[in-house]
Amino acid sequence: MMPRPPQEGLPALSDWLTPDWQPHPRVRACVTTRLGDYSPAPWHGFNLGLNTGDDPARVERARRHVQKLLGTAHPPNWLRQVHGVEIVRAGAGEVAADAVWSNTPGWPCVVLTADCLPALFARTDGTAVAAVHAGWRGLHAGILERTAALLAPGGEPLSVWLGPAISQPCYQVGAEVREAFVRDDPRASSAFRPDSKPDHWRMSLAELACQRLAAAGNIEVSGGELCTASDLERFYSYRYEGETGRFASLVWLAD
């Protein structure tokens, strides 16, 4: 492993994850981690979220460091995520949206998470990519299906990688969440297991995502095994830490 740069505990590229996902030779992907000593407590590690209470100037420098390590022609298009279904094209700036797509080489699409599910999309012909933030509200509202329809309006083959998110054993939800999903599709019941607390369930974001993507078109799905709440050394978990940072999942097209 390469040593970290000495200045202010900024991470090295080797501190981050490269998904085992190869939808097309032009597609690149990366997941940052909290490794490093740049951000102080309670964001300790490498926080990229501006809505966490961290010093905005420090976060902006961390974001510039991401582009520097990736070496892309354009900076990542960061979003102001709101648990909705709005999708924007890279270059729109930091607007209220929960998905961003691009067909421009060197322009990374990025979402920030700390338990919600990041989903990276790519057309298998290598012409477009997208990054999606899917908490349970966005997932239920159809953010994945909307992104699939935008990238593949004619049913073109897509590939999706599901990044680190809170896993079913760690994710407790109320009965109203389960009822919302099962009301739309009875098959969603398989993604919920009874919890020891009355009227509560353990929910699998990854399984629900797979179900919805399977119904959305010609889509190959991988990933979904990494849990934020059980790997606090590498990832942030809002559910388990409260005030904490955010890590990034990025996808882009090579030149």
DOKOL-718109 format. One record per residue (C-alpha): x, y, z; residue in three letters. Coordinates in nm, 3 decimals. Layout:
N
<pavex><x>X</x><y>Y</y><z>Z</z><rest>Ala</rest></pavex>
...
// end
This chain:
255
<pavex><x>0.000</x><y>0.000</y><z>0.000</z><rest>Met</rest></pavex>
<pavex><x>0.124</x><y>0.345</y><z>-0.090</z><rest>Met</rest></pavex>
<pavex><x>0.194</x><y>0.575</y><z>0.207</z><rest>Pro</rest></pavex>
<pavex><x>-0.055</x><y>0.853</y><z>0.277</z><rest>Arg</rest></pavex>
<pavex><x>0.049</x><y>1.206</y><z>0.185</z><rest>Pro</rest></pavex>
<pavex><x>0.198</x><y>1.366</y><z>0.496</z><rest>Pro</rest></pavex>
<pavex><x>0.001</x><y>1.693</y><z>0.475</z><rest>Gln</rest></pavex>
<pavex><x>-0.285</x><y>1.705</y><z>0.724</z><rest>Glu</rest></pavex>
<pavex><x>-0.364</x><y>1.334</y><z>0.708</z><rest>Gly</rest></pavex>
<pavex><x>-0.516</x><y>1.341</y><z>0.359</z><rest>Leu</rest></pavex>
<pavex><x>-0.575</x><y>0.989</y><z>0.223</z><rest>Pro</rest></pavex>
<pavex><x>-0.403</x><y>0.821</y><z>-0.068</z><rest>Ala</rest></pavex>
<pavex><x>-0.585</x><y>0.661</y><z>-0.360</z><rest>Leu</rest></pavex>
<pavex><x>-0.491</x><y>0.322</y><z>-0.217</z><rest>Ser</rest></pavex>
<pavex><x>-0.705</x><y>0.400</y><z>0.091</z><rest>Asp</rest></pavex>
<pavex><x>-1.016</x><y>0.388</y><z>-0.127</z><rest>Trp</rest></pavex>
<pavex><x>-1.210</x><y>0.103</y><z>-0.287</z><rest>Leu</rest></pavex>
<pavex><x>-1.223</x><y>0.009</y><z>-0.653</z><rest>Thr</rest></pavex>
<pavex><x>-1.541</x><y>-0.193</y><z>-0.711</z><rest>Pro</rest></pavex>
<pavex><x>-1.509</x><y>-0.537</y><z>-0.866</z><rest>Asp</rest></pavex>
<pavex><x>-1.729</x><y>-0.420</y><z>-1.150</z><rest>Trp</rest></pavex>
<pavex><x>-1.639</x><y>-0.397</y><z>-1.517</z><rest>Gln</rest></pavex>
<pavex><x>-1.944</x><y>-0.308</y><z>-1.725</z><rest>Pro</rest></pavex>
<pavex><x>-1.730</x><y>-0.156</y><z>-2.003</z><rest>His</rest></pavex>
<pavex><x>-1.360</x><y>-0.064</y><z>-2.049</z><rest>Pro</rest></pavex>
<pavex><x>-1.446</x><y>0.308</y><z>-2.044</z><rest>Arg</rest></pavex>
<pavex><x>-1.626</x><y>0.293</y><z>-1.710</z><rest>Val</rest></pavex>
<pavex><x>-1.435</x><y>0.387</y><z>-1.395</z><rest>Arg</rest></pavex>
<pavex><x>-1.561</x><y>0.372</y><z>-1.036</z><rest>Ala</rest></pavex>
<pavex><x>-1.431</x><y>0.450</y><z>-0.690</z><rest>Cys</rest></pavex>
<pavex><x>-1.559</x><y>0.460</y><z>-0.331</z><rest>Val</rest></pavex>
<pavex><x>-1.382</x><y>0.682</y><z>-0.081</z><rest>Thr</rest></pavex>
<pavex><x>-1.346</x><y>0.571</y><z>0.280</z><rest>Thr</rest></pavex>
<pavex><x>-1.294</x><y>0.746</y><z>0.613</z><rest>Arg</rest></pavex>
<pavex><x>-0.930</x><y>0.635</y><z>0.626</z><rest>Leu</rest></pavex>
<pavex><x>-0.696</x><y>0.925</y><z>0.697</z><rest>Gly</rest></pavex>
<pavex><x>-0.654</x><y>1.181</y><z>0.972</z><rest>Asp</rest></pavex>
<pavex><x>-0.782</x><y>1.487</y><z>0.792</z><rest>Tyr</rest></pavex>
<pavex><x>-1.124</x><y>1.544</y><z>0.950</z><rest>Ser</rest></pavex>
<pavex><x>-1.142</x><y>1.585</y><z>1.331</z><rest>Pro</rest></pavex>
<pavex><x>-1.400</x><y>1.423</y><z>1.558</z><rest>Ala</rest></pavex>
<pavex><x>-1.689</x><y>1.361</y><z>1.528</z><rest>Pro</rest></pavex>
<pavex><x>-1.621</x><y>1.336</y><z>1.150</z><rest>Trp</rest></pavex>
<pavex><x>-1.285</x><y>1.173</y><z>1.214</z><rest>His</rest></pavex>
<pavex><x>-1.127</x><y>1.039</y><z>0.898</z><rest>Gly</rest></pavex>
<pavex><x>-1.211</x><y>1.195</y><z>0.562</z><rest>Phe</rest></pavex>
<pavex><x>-1.549</x><y>1.366</y><z>0.557</z><rest>Asn</rest></pavex>
<pavex><x>-1.694</x><y>1.490</y><z>0.227</z><rest>Leu</rest></pavex>
<pavex><x>-2.036</x><y>1.603</y><z>0.348</z><rest>Gly</rest></pavex>
<pavex><x>-2.120</x><y>1.973</y><z>0.375</z><rest>Leu</rest></pavex>
<pavex><x>-2.440</x><y>1.907</y><z>0.572</z><rest>Asn</rest></pavex>
<pavex><x>-2.270</x><y>1.739</y><z>0.866</z><rest>Thr</rest></pavex>
<pavex><x>-2.165</x><y>2.039</y><z>1.079</z><rest>Gly</rest></pavex>
<pavex><x>-1.803</x><y>2.014</y><z>0.964</z><rest>Asp</rest></pavex>
<pavex><x>-1.610</x><y>2.327</y><z>0.860</z><rest>Asp</rest></pavex>
<pavex><x>-1.716</x><y>2.399</y><z>0.498</z><rest>Pro</rest></pavex>
<pavex><x>-1.367</x><y>2.515</y><z>0.397</z><rest>Ala</rest></pavex>
<pavex><x>-1.219</x><y>2.189</y><z>0.522</z><rest>Arg</rest></pavex>
<pavex><x>-1.481</x><y>1.986</y><z>0.335</z><rest>Val</rest></pavex>
<pavex><x>-1.425</x><y>2.181</y><z>0.013</z><rest>Glu</rest></pavex>
<pavex><x>-1.053</x><y>2.111</y><z>0.033</z><rest>Arg</rest></pavex>
<pavex><x>-1.127</x><y>1.743</y><z>0.085</z><rest>Ala</rest></pavex>
<pavex><x>-1.345</x><y>1.748</y><z>-0.225</z><rest>Arg</rest></pavex>
<pavex><x>-1.068</x><y>1.909</y><z>-0.429</z><rest>Arg</rest></pavex>
<pavex><x>-0.837</x><y>1.633</y><z>-0.304</z><rest>His</rest></pavex>
<pavex><x>-1.076</x><y>1.375</y><z>-0.451</z><rest>Val</rest></pavex>
<pavex><x>-1.049</x><y>1.528</y><z>-0.797</z><rest>Gln</rest></pavex>
<pavex><x>-0.672</x><y>1.555</y><z>-0.763</z><rest>Lys</rest></pavex>
<pavex><x>-0.635</x><y>1.185</y><z>-0.687</z><rest>Leu</rest></pavex>
<pavex><x>-0.879</x><y>1.076</y><z>-0.957</z><rest>Leu</rest></pavex>
<pavex><x>-0.711</x><y>1.299</y><z>-1.215</z><rest>Gly</rest></pavex>
<pavex><x>-1.033</x><y>1.372</y><z>-1.404</z><rest>Thr</rest></pavex>
<pavex><x>-1.075</x><y>1.662</y><z>-1.641</z><rest>Ala</rest></pavex>
<pavex><x>-1.379</x><y>1.792</y><z>-1.453</z><rest>His</rest></pavex>
<pavex><x>-1.456</x><y>1.804</y><z>-1.082</z><rest>Pro</rest></pavex>
<pavex><x>-1.716</x><y>1.560</y><z>-0.948</z><rest>Pro</rest></pavex>
<pavex><x>-2.070</x><y>1.697</y><z>-0.963</z><rest>Asn</rest></pavex>
<pavex><x>-2.163</x><y>1.704</y><z>-0.595</z><rest>Trp</rest></pavex>
<pavex><x>-2.534</x><y>1.717</y><z>-0.512</z><rest>Leu</rest></pavex>
<pavex><x>-2.751</x><y>1.858</y><z>-0.236</z><rest>Arg</rest></pavex>
<pavex><x>-2.928</x><y>1.530</y><z>-0.161</z><rest>Gln</rest></pavex>
<pavex><x>-3.288</x><y>1.549</y><z>-0.035</z><rest>Val</rest></pavex>
<pavex><x>-3.416</x><y>1.187</y><z>-0.042</z><rest>His</rest></pavex>
<pavex><x>-3.616</x><y>1.257</y><z>-0.357</z><rest>Gly</rest></pavex>
<pavex><x>-3.620</x><y>1.136</y><z>-0.718</z><rest>Val</rest></pavex>
<pavex><x>-3.470</x><y>1.431</y><z>-0.909</z><rest>Glu</rest></pavex>
<pavex><x>-3.199</x><y>1.338</y><z>-1.161</z><rest>Ile</rest></pavex>
<pavex><x>-2.961</x><y>1.595</y><z>-1.311</z><rest>Val</rest></pavex>
<pavex><x>-2.687</x><y>1.587</y><z>-1.569</z><rest>Arg</rest></pavex>
<pavex><x>-2.326</x><y>1.635</y><z>-1.459</z><rest>Ala</rest></pavex>
<pavex><x>-2.241</x><y>2.002</y><z>-1.486</z><rest>Gly</rest></pavex>
<pavex><x>-2.561</x><y>2.119</y><z>-1.319</z><rest>Ala</rest></pavex>
<pavex><x>-2.372</x><y>2.209</y><z>-1.002</z><rest>Gly</rest></pavex>
<pavex><x>-2.466</x><y>2.140</y><z>-0.641</z><rest>Glu</rest></pavex>
<pavex><x>-2.842</x><y>2.139</y><z>-0.683</z><rest>Val</rest></pavex>
<pavex><x>-3.117</x><y>1.955</y><z>-0.495</z><rest>Ala</rest></pavex>
<pavex><x>-3.119</x><y>1.608</y><z>-0.652</z><rest>Ala</rest></pavex>
<pavex><x>-3.048</x><y>1.246</y><z>-0.564</z><rest>Asp</rest></pavex>
<pavex><x>-2.900</x><y>1.118</y><z>-0.889</z><rest>Ala</rest></pavex>
<pavex><x>-2.660</x><y>1.255</y><z>-1.146</z><rest>Val</rest></pavex>
<pavex><x>-2.574</x><y>1.116</y><z>-1.490</z><rest>Trp</rest></pavex>
<pavex><x>-2.315</x><y>1.188</y><z>-1.757</z><rest>Ser</rest></pavex>
<pavex><x>-2.219</x><y>1.093</y><z>-2.110</z><rest>Asn</rest></pavex>
<pavex><x>-1.919</x><y>1.328</y><z>-2.103</z><rest>Thr</rest></pavex>
<pavex><x>-1.578</x><y>1.164</y><z>-2.052</z><rest>Pro</rest></pavex>
<pavex><x>-1.391</x><y>1.278</y><z>-1.743</z><rest>Gly</rest></pavex>
<pavex><x>-1.694</x><y>1.417</y><z>-1.557</z><rest>Trp</rest></pavex>
<pavex><x>-1.754</x><y>1.209</y><z>-1.242</z><rest>Pro</rest></pavex>
<pavex><x>-2.100</x><y>1.148</y><z>-1.105</z><rest>Cys</rest></pavex>
<pavex><x>-2.099</x><y>1.125</y><z>-0.725</z><rest>Val</rest></pavex>
<pavex><x>-2.332</x><y>1.063</y><z>-0.432</z><rest>Val</rest></pavex>
<pavex><x>-2.258</x><y>1.083</y><z>-0.060</z><rest>Leu</rest></pavex>
<pavex><x>-2.385</x><y>0.830</y><z>0.192</z><rest>Thr</rest></pavex>
<pavex><x>-2.355</x><y>0.712</y><z>0.550</z><rest>Ala</rest></pavex>
<pavex><x>-2.602</x><y>0.417</y><z>0.550</z><rest>Asp</rest></pavex>
<pavex><x>-2.822</x><y>0.490</y><z>0.246</z><rest>Cys</rest></pavex>
<pavex><x>-2.757</x><y>0.282</y><z>-0.064</z><rest>Leu</rest></pavex>
<pavex><x>-2.529</x><y>0.422</y><z>-0.337</z><rest>Pro</rest></pavex>
<pavex><x>-2.605</x><y>0.270</y><z>-0.677</z><rest>Ala</rest></pavex>
<pavex><x>-2.368</x><y>0.318</y><z>-0.971</z><rest>Leu</rest></pavex>
<pavex><x>-2.520</x><y>0.274</y><z>-1.318</z><rest>Phe</rest></pavex>
<pavex><x>-2.349</x><y>0.222</y><z>-1.654</z><rest>Ala</rest></pavex>
<pavex><x>-2.470</x><y>0.149</y><z>-2.002</z><rest>Arg</rest></pavex>
<pavex><x>-2.285</x><y>-0.162</y><z>-2.113</z><rest>Thr</rest></pavex>
<pavex><x>-2.197</x><y>0.009</y><z>-2.442</z><rest>Asp</rest></pavex>
<pavex><x>-1.988</x><y>0.258</y><z>-2.240</z><rest>Gly</rest></pavex>
<pavex><x>-2.182</x><y>0.569</y><z>-2.345</z><rest>Thr</rest></pavex>
<pavex><x>-2.334</x><y>0.689</y><z>-2.015</z><rest>Ala</rest></pavex>
<pavex><x>-2.310</x><y>0.646</y><z>-1.637</z><rest>Val</rest></pavex>
<pavex><x>-2.500</x><y>0.763</y><z>-1.330</z><rest>Ala</rest></pavex>
<pavex><x>-2.467</x><y>0.773</y><z>-0.952</z><rest>Ala</rest></pavex>
<pavex><x>-2.779</x><y>0.737</y><z>-0.736</z><rest>Val</rest></pavex>
<pavex><x>-2.846</x><y>0.803</y><z>-0.367</z><rest>His</rest></pavex>
<pavex><x>-3.116</x><y>0.558</y><z>-0.255</z><rest>Ala</rest></pavex>
<pavex><x>-3.240</x><y>0.583</y><z>0.100</z><rest>Gly</rest></pavex>
<pavex><x>-3.565</x><y>0.399</y><z>0.171</z><rest>Trp</rest></pavex>
<pavex><x>-3.775</x><y>0.702</y><z>0.071</z><rest>Arg</rest></pavex>
<pavex><x>-3.604</x><y>0.748</y><z>-0.264</z><rest>Gly</rest></pavex>
<pavex><x>-3.603</x><y>0.374</y><z>-0.323</z><rest>Leu</rest></pavex>
<pavex><x>-3.976</x><y>0.355</y><z>-0.256</z><rest>His</rest></pavex>
<pavex><x>-4.044</x><y>0.659</y><z>-0.474</z><rest>Ala</rest></pavex>
<pavex><x>-3.871</x><y>0.499</y><z>-0.774</z><rest>Gly</rest></pavex>
<pavex><x>-3.532</x><y>0.672</y><z>-0.802</z><rest>Ile</rest></pavex>
<pavex><x>-3.368</x><y>0.355</y><z>-0.941</z><rest>Leu</rest></pavex>
<pavex><x>-3.638</x><y>0.297</y><z>-1.202</z><rest>Glu</rest></pavex>
<pavex><x>-3.629</x><y>0.662</y><z>-1.310</z><rest>Arg</rest></pavex>
<pavex><x>-3.252</x><y>0.647</y><z>-1.357</z><rest>Thr</rest></pavex>
<pavex><x>-3.275</x><y>0.324</y><z>-1.557</z><rest>Ala</rest></pavex>
<pavex><x>-3.539</x><y>0.478</y><z>-1.785</z><rest>Ala</rest></pavex>
<pavex><x>-3.327</x><y>0.788</y><z>-1.842</z><rest>Leu</rest></pavex>
<pavex><x>-3.008</x><y>0.598</y><z>-1.927</z><rest>Leu</rest></pavex>
<pavex><x>-3.177</x><y>0.326</y><z>-2.132</z><rest>Ala</rest></pavex>
<pavex><x>-3.497</x><y>0.469</y><z>-2.283</z><rest>Pro</rest></pavex>
<pavex><x>-3.502</x><y>0.195</y><z>-2.545</z><rest>Gly</rest></pavex>
<pavex><x>-3.431</x><y>-0.090</y><z>-2.305</z><rest>Gly</rest></pavex>
<pavex><x>-3.055</x><y>-0.088</y><z>-2.372</z><rest>Glu</rest></pavex>
<pavex><x>-2.854</x><y>-0.317</y><z>-2.139</z><rest>Pro</rest></pavex>
<pavex><x>-2.743</x><y>-0.162</y><z>-1.811</z><rest>Leu</rest></pavex>
<pavex><x>-2.513</x><y>-0.270</y><z>-1.533</z><rest>Ser</rest></pavex>
<pavex><x>-2.555</x><y>-0.154</y><z>-1.171</z><rest>Val</rest></pavex>
<pavex><x>-2.318</x><y>-0.186</y><z>-0.877</z><rest>Trp</rest></pavex>
<pavex><x>-2.462</x><y>-0.148</y><z>-0.527</z><rest>Leu</rest></pavex>
<pavex><x>-2.215</x><y>0.014</y><z>-0.289</z><rest>Gly</rest></pavex>
<pavex><x>-2.170</x><y>0.013</y><z>0.090</z><rest>Pro</rest></pavex>
<pavex><x>-2.495</x><y>0.062</y><z>0.283</z><rest>Ala</rest></pavex>
<pavex><x>-2.647</x><y>-0.043</y><z>0.611</z><rest>Ile</rest></pavex>
<pavex><x>-2.723</x><y>-0.416</y><z>0.600</z><rest>Ser</rest></pavex>
<pavex><x>-3.041</x><y>-0.595</y><z>0.701</z><rest>Gln</rest></pavex>
<pavex><x>-2.912</x><y>-0.720</y><z>1.039</z><rest>Pro</rest></pavex>
<pavex><x>-2.830</x><y>-0.360</y><z>1.138</z><rest>Cys</rest></pavex>
<pavex><x>-3.128</x><y>-0.173</y><z>0.989</z><rest>Tyr</rest></pavex>
<pavex><x>-3.439</x><y>-0.151</y><z>1.205</z><rest>Gln</rest></pavex>
<pavex><x>-3.747</x><y>0.018</y><z>1.060</z><rest>Val</rest></pavex>
<pavex><x>-4.107</x><y>0.069</y><z>1.170</z><rest>Gly</rest></pavex>
<pavex><x>-4.405</x><y>-0.124</y><z>1.039</z><rest>Ala</rest></pavex>
<pavex><x>-4.511</x><y>0.173</y><z>0.823</z><rest>Glu</rest></pavex>
<pavex><x>-4.197</x><y>0.137</y><z>0.610</z><rest>Val</rest></pavex>
<pavex><x>-4.265</x><y>-0.229</y><z>0.541</z><rest>Arg</rest></pavex>
<pavex><x>-4.630</x><y>-0.158</y><z>0.467</z><rest>Glu</rest></pavex>
<pavex><x>-4.537</x><y>0.108</y><z>0.211</z><rest>Ala</rest></pavex>
<pavex><x>-4.319</x><y>-0.133</y><z>0.011</z><rest>Phe</rest></pavex>
<pavex><x>-4.545</x><y>-0.438</y><z>0.041</z><rest>Val</rest></pavex>
<pavex><x>-4.849</x><y>-0.234</y><z>-0.060</z><rest>Arg</rest></pavex>
<pavex><x>-4.673</x><y>-0.156</y><z>-0.390</z><rest>Asp</rest></pavex>
<pavex><x>-4.540</x><y>-0.508</y><z>-0.443</z><rest>Asp</rest></pavex>
<pavex><x>-4.616</x><y>-0.807</y><z>-0.216</z><rest>Pro</rest></pavex>
<pavex><x>-4.284</x><y>-0.963</y><z>-0.318</z><rest>Arg</rest></pavex>
<pavex><x>-4.108</x><y>-0.691</y><z>-0.117</z><rest>Ala</rest></pavex>
<pavex><x>-4.202</x><y>-0.881</y><z>0.201</z><rest>Ser</rest></pavex>
<pavex><x>-3.898</x><y>-1.107</y><z>0.148</z><rest>Ser</rest></pavex>
<pavex><x>-3.671</x><y>-0.807</y><z>0.219</z><rest>Ala</rest></pavex>
<pavex><x>-3.806</x><y>-0.772</y><z>0.574</z><rest>Phe</rest></pavex>
<pavex><x>-3.745</x><y>-0.991</y><z>0.879</z><rest>Arg</rest></pavex>
<pavex><x>-3.932</x><y>-0.957</y><z>1.208</z><rest>Pro</rest></pavex>
<pavex><x>-3.745</x><y>-0.762</y><z>1.475</z><rest>Asp</rest></pavex>
<pavex><x>-3.742</x><y>-0.835</y><z>1.848</z><rest>Ser</rest></pavex>
<pavex><x>-3.912</x><y>-0.500</y><z>1.904</z><rest>Lys</rest></pavex>
<pavex><x>-4.289</x><y>-0.515</y><z>1.841</z><rest>Pro</rest></pavex>
<pavex><x>-4.407</x><y>-0.358</y><z>1.513</z><rest>Asp</rest></pavex>
<pavex><x>-4.052</x><y>-0.325</y><z>1.385</z><rest>His</rest></pavex>
<pavex><x>-3.863</x><y>-0.502</y><z>1.109</z><rest>Trp</rest></pavex>
<pavex><x>-3.510</x><y>-0.549</y><z>0.978</z><rest>Arg</rest></pavex>
<pavex><x>-3.497</x><y>-0.425</y><z>0.620</z><rest>Met</rest></pavex>
<pavex><x>-3.258</x><y>-0.504</y><z>0.334</z><rest>Ser</rest></pavex>
<pavex><x>-3.203</x><y>-0.202</y><z>0.108</z><rest>Leu</rest></pavex>
<pavex><x>-2.993</x><y>-0.416</y><z>-0.126</z><rest>Ala</rest></pavex>
<pavex><x>-3.264</x><y>-0.680</y><z>-0.174</z><rest>Glu</rest></pavex>
<pavex><x>-3.531</x><y>-0.418</y><z>-0.238</z><rest>Leu</rest></pavex>
<pavex><x>-3.300</x><y>-0.250</y><z>-0.490</z><rest>Ala</rest></pavex>
<pavex><x>-3.241</x><y>-0.581</y><z>-0.670</z><rest>Cys</rest></pavex>
<pavex><x>-3.615</x><y>-0.647</y><z>-0.689</z><rest>Gln</rest></pavex>
<pavex><x>-3.688</x><y>-0.306</y><z>-0.836</z><rest>Arg</rest></pavex>
<pavex><x>-3.402</x><y>-0.319</y><z>-1.083</z><rest>Leu</rest></pavex>
<pavex><x>-3.509</x><y>-0.666</y><z>-1.199</z><rest>Ala</rest></pavex>
<pavex><x>-3.848</x><y>-0.521</y><z>-1.289</z><rest>Ala</rest></pavex>
<pavex><x>-3.703</x><y>-0.209</y><z>-1.451</z><rest>Ala</rest></pavex>
<pavex><x>-3.541</x><y>-0.357</y><z>-1.761</z><rest>Gly</rest></pavex>
<pavex><x>-3.237</x><y>-0.540</y><z>-1.895</z><rest>Asn</rest></pavex>
<pavex><x>-3.015</x><y>-0.477</y><z>-1.593</z><rest>Ile</rest></pavex>
<pavex><x>-2.727</x><y>-0.678</y><z>-1.448</z><rest>Glu</rest></pavex>
<pavex><x>-2.677</x><y>-0.612</y><z>-1.075</z><rest>Val</rest></pavex>
<pavex><x>-2.374</x><y>-0.679</y><z>-0.855</z><rest>Ser</rest></pavex>
<pavex><x>-2.240</x><y>-0.563</y><z>-0.519</z><rest>Gly</rest></pavex>
<pavex><x>-2.455</x><y>-0.495</y><z>-0.215</z><rest>Gly</rest></pavex>
<pavex><x>-2.245</x><y>-0.693</y><z>0.033</z><rest>Glu</rest></pavex>
<pavex><x>-2.062</x><y>-0.413</y><z>0.216</z><rest>Leu</rest></pavex>
<pavex><x>-2.221</x><y>-0.288</y><z>0.540</z><rest>Cys</rest></pavex>
<pavex><x>-2.157</x><y>0.061</y><z>0.671</z><rest>Thr</rest></pavex>
<pavex><x>-2.274</x><y>-0.006</y><z>1.026</z><rest>Ala</rest></pavex>
<pavex><x>-2.054</x><y>-0.311</y><z>1.078</z><rest>Ser</rest></pavex>
<pavex><x>-1.740</x><y>-0.160</y><z>0.925</z><rest>Asp</rest></pavex>
<pavex><x>-1.693</x><y>0.173</y><z>1.102</z><rest>Leu</rest></pavex>
<pavex><x>-1.320</x><y>0.163</y><z>1.036</z><rest>Glu</rest></pavex>
<pavex><x>-1.380</x><y>0.228</y><z>0.666</z><rest>Arg</rest></pavex>
<pavex><x>-1.729</x><y>0.378</y><z>0.643</z><rest>Phe</rest></pavex>
<pavex><x>-1.951</x><y>0.633</y><z>0.815</z><rest>Tyr</rest></pavex>
<pavex><x>-2.284</x><y>0.522</y><z>0.965</z><rest>Ser</rest></pavex>
<pavex><x>-2.537</x><y>0.787</y><z>1.061</z><rest>Tyr</rest></pavex>
<pavex><x>-2.763</x><y>0.527</y><z>1.221</z><rest>Arg</rest></pavex>
<pavex><x>-2.489</x><y>0.403</y><z>1.453</z><rest>Tyr</rest></pavex>
<pavex><x>-2.286</x><y>0.720</y><z>1.508</z><rest>Glu</rest></pavex>
<pavex><x>-2.529</x><y>1.010</y><z>1.489</z><rest>Gly</rest></pavex>
<pavex><x>-2.320</x><y>1.317</y><z>1.407</z><rest>Glu</rest></pavex>
<pavex><x>-2.068</x><y>1.182</y><z>1.158</z><rest>Thr</rest></pavex>
<pavex><x>-1.925</x><y>1.226</y><z>0.810</z><rest>Gly</rest></pavex>
<pavex><x>-2.011</x><y>1.109</y><z>0.459</z><rest>Arg</rest></pavex>
<pavex><x>-1.813</x><y>0.906</y><z>0.208</z><rest>Phe</rest></pavex>
<pavex><x>-1.846</x><y>0.922</y><z>-0.170</z><rest>Ala</rest></pavex>
<pavex><x>-1.929</x><y>0.672</y><z>-0.444</z><rest>Ser</rest></pavex>
<pavex><x>-1.820</x><y>0.791</y><z>-0.788</z><rest>Leu</rest></pavex>
<pavex><x>-1.853</x><y>0.671</y><z>-1.147</z><rest>Val</rest></pavex>
<pavex><x>-1.728</x><y>0.829</y><z>-1.469</z><rest>Trp</rest></pavex>
<pavex><x>-1.626</x><y>0.762</y><z>-1.826</z><rest>Leu</rest></pavex>
<pavex><x>-1.259</x><y>0.751</y><z>-1.916</z><rest>Ala</rest></pavex>
<pavex><x>-1.137</x><y>0.969</y><z>-2.203</z><rest>Asp</rest></pavex>
// end
